[in-house]
Amino acid sequence: MLSACANHVPVVVDGFISGVGALIASKLHPEVKNYLTIAHKSAEPGHSAVLNELGLNPLFNFNMRLGEGTGAALGISIVEASAKILTEMKTFEEAGVSKAKGE
């Protein structure tokens, strides 16, 4: 996470263990938080404390505790979709959408 921050690369953080890593990295170099996206809130009890300390909100909370990066896999999909919407979606004007009558 420190290296990702140094190279301006975003990081999708999964559950409790990677959340603790994110917390440690942010204590060493506070700017790290600018590159973190928290995928989900794990059902692990300590994860809430980690998220509170980081001051970051997760993308979703499905009470997952599956391991294997399943939360990050879903989180990456949301981040990728969001990036595409921001960079590829046309405005109403660009798409030729007319205004409703009376506007």
N, C-alpha and C positions, 0 to 999 in steps of 0.2 A: 504494500500500500504506500509505503514511503517512496519507493521507486516509481510507482505509478504517478504519484503526485509530482515528483521531480520531472517527469516526462509529460505531464499534463494529460494523463490517460485516466478516464473515469473507471471506477470500480463498483461492481454490483456486489454488495455484501449479503451473504446468506444468513445463516442462523447464529446461534450463541457463540460457537467457537470463533468464527470469522468476525463476529461482532466484537469479541474481546480483543482480537487482533487489531481491529479498526480503532478501538478505544485506546489501546497502547500506542498505536501509530499516531493518533491525534494528540496524545499527551506529549509525545516526542516532537511533533511538528504540527501545530494546530491547523495549518493550511490544508492538511490531508482531508479534513471534513468537506472541503469544497469539491472534492472529487468522488465522494461516496454517495451511492444510492443504496438505501437499505431495502432489500427485496421484501422481506416479510417479518412479522413479529412471531418468533418461535413460541411454542407452548412451554419451552424450558423456562422455569421460574426466574433464573438469573438474567434472561434476555431483556426483560422489561427494565431492569436496573441499568444494563448496558446502554440501551436506547435512550433512557432518561439522561444518563451521564453524557452521552454524545450530543443530545439535544436534536436528534434527527427522527423523522417519522418514517415508518415503513410504507411501502406501496400498498401492501395488503396484509390482512390478518386472517388466515384460515385455520389457526390453531395447529399448524403443521409441526411435526417433530419427526420427520421421516429420515433426515440425513441425506447424504449423497448429493447435496447441492440442489435439491428439488426446488426450494424456494428461489434460489438464484436463477435456475433455468426458467421459471415463470417470470421472474423479475426482469431478466434480460429481454424477454419477448415484449414486455410492456415498454421498456426503455427504447427498444428498436422501433416499435410501433409509434411511440411518441416522437422520436426523431424524424421518422418518415412523414408524419403529419406536419411537423414544423417546417420541413424542407421541401416537401413534394406536393402538399395539398394546395390547390388553387383557391384564390379568394373568389367571392361571388362575382366580382367584376371580371376577373381573369377567365372564369368558367362561363361567363355570359348569362348568369342568373339574373333575371329581371326582378325589379322590386315589385312588391304587392301594390295593387291599385290604391291610390291615395297617399303614397309615400313620395 
